[in-house]
C-alpha cells in the first residue's frame, strides 16, 4: 500500500478469522496486519485494497470500542476496482453471496453488490468517489 489512508471503515465480526479469510480469498484484500489476543481472537486486523484499508476485529473482545459497537448491525462498504467482472467472478468462485450482479449504471459506473458471511454489504465498482468533484 503506497499511501496511508485517511479513512478506514472498521467492522466487528463474531468470527473475525473467517472474515479475514473471506475478504482476502474471495474479495482479494491483502493482509497487512493481524493481532490476536491470548485466547486466539482477532483483536485488530488491517486489510488493504488498492490505497484503501478496512480494519476489523472480533466481537466480544471486551475493548472499549467493542462495547461501544455492541448490538451494532451490519455495515456497508464501497470499494473501487478496475475490473468489476473479474472481481465478481473471484467472489462467485469463493461462494460469496451476490445480491446484485454486475450492471452498468446510468452514471457511468459498473458495479455489483455482495454480502459477507455476517451480513455486511460490500459494493464493488468502477465509480471513483471524488474523482469528478470540482
C-alpha positions in Angstrom: 0.0 0.0 0.0 1.7 3.2 -1.2 -0.2 5.8 0.9 -1.7 5.6 4.4 -5.5 6.0 4.1 -7.2 8.8 6.0 -10.5 6.9 6.4 -10.8 3.3 7.3 -14.1 1.5 7.8 -14.0 -0.6 11.0 -16.1 -3.8 11.3 -16.7 -6.3 14.1 -17.2 -10.0 13.4 -18.3 -13.0 15.5 -15.7 -15.0 13.6 -13.0 -12.4 12.6 -10.7 -15.2 11.3 -13.3 -16.5 8.9 -14.0 -12.9 7.8 -10.3 -12.3 7.1 -10.2 -15.5 5.0 -13.4 -14.5 3.1 -12.2 -10.9 2.4 -8.7 -12.0 1.3 -9.5 -15.0 -0.7 -13.0 -14.0 -2.0 -12.5 -10.3 -2.5 -8.8 -10.1 -3.0 -7.9 -7.9 0.0 -4.3 -8.0 1.2 -3.5 -8.9 4.8 -1.5 -6.0 6.2 -1.6 -6.9 10.0 -3.4 -9.3 12.3 -3.1 -9.1 16.1 -4.6 -11.9 18.2 -5.2 -12.0 21.9 -4.0 -14.8 24.2 -7.3 -16.6 23.5 -6.7 -16.6 19.7 -9.4 -13.9 19.0 -8.5 -11.3 16.4 -8.2 -8.1 18.5 -7.3 -6.0 15.5 -6.7 -6.6 11.8 -5.8 -4.3 8.8 -6.7 -5.5 5.3 -5.7 -3.5 2.2 -7.3 -2.9 -1.2 -5.5 -0.6 -3.5 -4.8 2.6 -1.5 -7.6 1.8 1.0 -7.8 -0.2 4.1 -10.5 -1.8 6.3 -9.9 -2.6 9.9 -11.7 -5.4 11.8 -11.8 -7.4 15.0 -13.7 -9.9 17.0 -16.9 -9.1 18.7 -16.8 -9.8 22.4 -13.2 -8.8 22.9 -14.2 -6.5 25.8 -12.4 -3.5 24.4 -14.0 0.0 24.8 -14.7 0.0 21.0 -16.2 -3.4 21.2 -18.5 -2.3 24.0 -19.5 0.8 22.0 -20.3 -1.3 19.0 -22.3 -4.0 20.9 -25.6 -4.5 19.1 -24.5 -2.7 16.0 -25.9 -4.0 12.8 -24.3 -4.8 9.5 -22.4 -2.1 7.7 -21.9 -1.3 4.0 -18.6 -0.6 2.3 -17.9 0.6 -1.2 -14.6 -0.4 -2.9 -13.4 0.9 -6.3 -12.0 -1.9 -8.5 -10.6 -1.8 -12.1 -12.3 -4.9 -13.4 -15.8 -5.5 -11.9 -16.5 -8.7 -13.9 -13.1 -10.3 -12.9 -13.7 -9.3 -9.3 -17.2 -10.7 -9.3 -16.0 -14.0 -10.8 -13.5 -14.3 -8.0 -16.2 -13.7 -5.4 -18.5 -16.2 -7.0 -15.7 -18.8 -7.2 -15.3 -18.5 -3.4 -19.0 -18.9 -2.7 -19.8 -15.4 -1.6 -23.4 -14.4 -1.7 -24.1 -12.0 -4.6 -27.1 -9.7 -4.0 -26.8 -7.7 -7.2 -25.0 -9.0 -10.3 -22.6 -6.7 -12.3 -24.5 -4.0 -14.0 -23.8 -0.8 -15.9 -25.2 2.2 -14.0 -26.7 5.4 -15.6 -24.0 7.5 -14.0 -21.2 5.5 -15.9 -20.1 3.0 -13.2 -20.2 -0.7 -13.5 -20.7 -2.4 -10.1 -22.0 -5.4 -8.2 -23.0 -6.0 -4.6 -22.3 -8.9 -2.2 -23.0 -9.8 1.4 -20.3 -11.3 3.6 -20.9 -14.3 5.9 -22.0 -12.0 8.8 -24.3 -9.7 6.8 -22.1 -6.8 5.9 -22.8 -5.4 2.4 -19.9 -4.9 0.0 -20.3 -3.0 -3.2 -17.5 -3.1 -5.8 -17.5 -0.8 -8.8 -15.6 1.5 -11.2 -17.1 4.7 -9.7 -14.3 6.7 -8.2 -15.8 9.0 -5.5 -14.4 12.5 -5.6 -12.7 12.0 -9.0 -15.0 14.4 -10.7 -15.7 16.8 -7.9 -14.5 20.3 -8.5 
